[in-house]
Amino acid sequence: MGLLEFNKLPINTLVGADWKTFKAITAGRDIDAAYKGKYRLTKAVCRLLSPLAALQDRRYEKLLANQPLEHDPVFILGHWRSGTTFVHNVFSCDKHFGYNTTYQTVFPHLMMWGQPFFKKNMSWLMPDKRPTDNMELAVDLPQEEEFALSNMMPCSYYDFWFLPQNMLEYCDRFLTMKTATPEEHRMFRETFLKLIKISLWNTQGSQFLSKNPPHTGKVKEILEMFPNAKFIYLMRNPYTAFESTRSFFTNTIIPLQLQKISPEELEKNILEVYTRLYRKYEEDKKLI
């Protein structure tokens, strides 16, 4: 059992962000008084660790930046709580696949340098079960890459975990990307490709296996990057998916949020995002 309880974490996952990303995510955003302490501690640890990102960047440029991918990725799509984690875990047993790990989601800049030390400490501190469904948590297990992307760039949909009052804004900009700027599109492409290459290097796979519900709204953008990508699309009864998502979001947001959001507003946003996400997928799936 980990030393810390998930819902009592004194910091949030932005500790693993680079300093530029941390500043861009939080700049001009209101931090509620109840979370000022968590914000300051997260900011301090992030500032302390950020210089180490340069060590990885130099190694990445030397070893991986110019290396082409052997295969276009396989993408597991579907709304949250549709069974994507189970399918991801099953497919990842095939050593042909490489994937983003749980450690990488928190410390994506400490993969090619310092991983043994930081991973050991993270393993010691983190809970060993997901609070939402009691599934196993471990540093080397497969994990959805959006958590890592939120620490690598300021245009991830998962910024809503920290700033839930902006959930619908992030939906249109970073989930469906309908209002994303050309610079945000460029940043997504470059950051995601970098994450894929580091993930494959880390897990020694030859084809990236993506499990990331937010990618359900980015089929068009993904195909522009990877024309031969393969997709596995999971669908679950919408009533069941909603109830499960409400429970998942309500529990997961507790240790991450820096703003308050009422249960009623969160529920309303979940339903609205559900609608926008599926409409975008239905528009784009013909491109596959």
N, C-alpha and C positions, 0 to 999 in steps of 0.2 A: 504494500500500500504506500502511495506517495506521501511525502511529508505534508503537502499542502492540500486543502480541500478546494475543489474547482470553484465553488461559489464564494470562496473567501480569499481569493488570490489578491495580494496587495498591489499588484501591477497588472497590466494587460499585455497582450501579445505584441503591441507596438514596440516593446523593448528590443525586438529583433530587427526593426526597420533601420535603414540608413538615415542619417540625420536630415538629408534633403527631403526624403519622403515624409518623415515625421513632421517636419515644419510645414510642408505643403498640405498635408491632410488636416492639420489642426489650425492653420493660419486663418484668422478671422472667424473662427467657430467658437460658440459659447460653450464653456465647460461649467456644468452645474456645480454649485458649492459643495454638494455632498461627495463629489468625485475629484475635488481639487487635489487632495492628498495622493490619490492613485495617479492622477495626471502628472504631478510633480515627480513622483518616484519613478514612474515609467519614463518620463522625459530624461531624468538624470541617468538612469541605466542605459537608455538608448544613446545618449550623448557620450557616455563612457565607452560603449562598445563600437560605435560608428567608425572610428578610425581604422578598426580592423578590417572593414569592408574593402579598403584599398588593397590589402594583401591578397584577397581573393580575386579582385578585379585584375590585378597584374598576372596572376596565375591563369585566370580564365582567358585573357587575351593571348597568352603564350601557348596554351594547350588546346583550347576548345573553340575560340571565337570563329576561326576560319574553317573549322571542320564541318563538312556537310552532313546532314542526317542521312542515315542509311535507308530508313523507311519513314513515310509519313505516319503520324500518330493514329492511334485508335481512341475514339472519344466515347465515353459512357455518359449519356445525356438523360435528363429527366428532372422533374421538380424535386426539391428536397423531400426526403422521406418516401421516396419511390422505390427504394431497394438498391440504389446505386452503390452504397458502401459494400453490401454483400457481393454484388457482381464484381466490383473492383478487387475485393480480397480474393475471390476465386480465380479471376484471370491473372492476378499478380503472382500466383503460384507457378506460372509458366515463366521460367528464367529468361525466356526470350524478351519479355517485357521489362522496361524500366519504369520507374514511377517516382513521384514526389513522396517523401517520407514525413512522418509526424514531426520529427526534429527539424526538417527543412522548412516546414510551414512557419515555425517561430523564428528560426535563425537561417534564413536563406543566404545571408552574406557570410556565414561561417561554415560553409560546406567544404571548401577546398583548402581551408586552413583552420586549425584549431578545433575541428569537429570532435575528436576523441574526448578532449577535456570538457567542452561545453555540453556534449551529448550525455556524458556520464552524470554531470550535475543536474541536467534537465530530467533525466530518468529518475534520479533520486528524489526530486522535488515534486514531479507531476503526479496527479492521480492516476490510478491504474485502470479506471473504468470511466466511460463516458457517462456523465450524469443523466443524459436524456434517455438512454436506452440500455445502459449497463454493458455496452460492448467494450471489448478490451482496448486499452490505450497503451501504446508502447512507442518508443522513439523511432524504431526502424520499420514500423508498420506503414502500409500505404495510407496516404491521406490526400484529400482534395487540395488542389494547388492554389485555389483562390486565397487561402489564408497566407500562403507564401507570397503571392502576387501583391497582396495588400501591404506587405512589408518591403516590397521592391519598387513600387511606383504609387503615385498619389491618385490613380484613376482605377481603383478596384471597387467593385460593388460592395465588398465586405467592409468598406469604410463605414457602412451603416451600423456595424456592431459597436463601433466607438461613438458614432454620432447619429443615433437612430432618428432624430428629428428631421434628418435630411434623406430618409430612406427612399422616398419617391423621386427625388432629384437624382440620386445615385442610380436608381433603376433606369431612368431614361438615358443617362450619360454613360454608365459603365456596365449595365446588365444587358440592355438591348442595343446600346450605343447609338440610339437614334438622334441624340443631341450632342454626341461627342464631337470635339473639335478634331481637325486633321492632326494636330499635335498629339492629342490623346489616342487617336488611332495608331499613330506611329509608335508612341510609347508602349502601347499594349503589344504590338507585334514584336518589337525589339526585346521587351522584357520577358515575354512569354517564351520566345525562342531561346533566350539565355537560360531561363529556368529549365527548359526541356533538356538542353545540352548538359547542364550540371546534374540534373536528375539521372540521365543515362550514364554519365561518368560515375556517379555515386553508387548506383545499383548494378552497374555493369550489364545493363540491358542493351538491346539493339533497336528496339522500337518503343516509343513512349506510350504508356497507357494512361490516359487522362480520365479522371473521375471528378467532375466539377459541374454541379448544377447550373452555375451562372453561364457556362458555355452553351447551354440550351438556347440562350438568346443571342448567340454570336455565330451561328452556323455560316452565315455569309462571310463574316470576317475570317473565320477559321479556314474556309475553303479558298479564300484569297491567299492565305499563307501556305496551305497544304492541299492542293487540288486533288490528291489521291487519298485523302484521309478517309478512314472508315468510322462508322457511327453505330452505336448500340443505344437505342432509345427505349427507355422504360416508362411505362404509364401505370398509375395506380388509381383506384377509385378516388375521385376528387374529394369526396367528403372525408374519407379516411386520411388522405394526404393532408388536407387542411387541419384536421384535428391533431395529427402527429406533428405537423410543422409548427402549429401554435405552441405545442408543448416544448418542442425542440428550441424554437427561438426564445421563448420565455425563459427557459433555463440557461441557455447558452449566453444570452446577452448580459446576465447578471455580473459576471466577473470582467466583462469587456467594456461596458458602456461608460461614457463620460458625460452623458446627458440623460435626463429622465424621459421616459415615454410611458404613457398609461397603457394598461392591458387593452383597453378599448381601441386606442389609436394603433397599437401594434397589430391587433387583429384586423382592423380596417386596412392597414397597409399590406398585410399578408395577402388578403383577398385581391387587392388592386394589383400587386406585383404578380400574383398568380395569373391574372387575366392578361396583363401586358406581356408576360413571358411567353405564354402559350400562343398568343396572337403573333408574336415575332417569330416563333418557331414554325408556325403554320405558314407564314409568309415565305420563309427561307428554305424549308425542307425540300422544295422542288429543285433546289440548286444541287442537291446531293446526287 
